[in-house]
Amino acid sequence: MQNALEKIIHLDFQGYWHVGSGKGRGYYLDEECLKDNYGLPFVSGKQLKGLLRHAVRRAEAWGWYKDIGLANCDGEATSFEDLLFGSASQSEGRFETSSGMIFVGNAELAKSEYDYLRDAEQASLRQYLYQPLYNTKIEHDSGTAEDMSLRGIEVALPMSLYTDLQLRLTALDDTLLQQQQAMLASNPNPWQIIEKALPLIDAIGAHRSRGLGEVVLSFVQELKD
């Protein structure tokens, strides 16, 4: 039975996608995909948390939560963004910031797929999760490829990844912030803020302007197997 303060998000990539590792592969590829120690693709929890925060910020600015109301509006957190993700301002002092409630794990393949592919006997299959894409710069006048402009990028195939989310009470002192966190955690649907914002994340990773990374995010009810 899934805990009410735990949730799983399904990332359903609709096409090729690229989350960069910052590394290349010599003359063959300029950019490689981010991979774990087994050579399997993933999206870091840090990147996902940033995307979720930005989505909640936009949803709140557009009035999507006006029918919900922030728990204890006189508390330290004046927005759902701050309550869930912590203080956003970088100008505040160390002891003037507040921590958020939400913790986001890395998005990985379903456990059964992950366990199968990480087995040493299946190492040869991992390469088929990726494909190289190449492009060149075309000269405007001649319509031909510009010399030395060939670029290669590694992309991952369309696939499903899953990430675990948790809500935790992080305000340790008996403060208004602690009361706000407790009120949200005790809500019959504490995930409605995130759920409303999920459609605002429609692409993940680099080269989105070139059509990469299109994704559909949704909550799933059962733990990934």
Summary of the structure (lengths in Angstrom):
residues: 225
radius of gyration: 20.9
end to end distance: 13.5
largest distance: 70.6
contacts: 610
relative contact order: 0.28
helix: 29%
strand: 24%
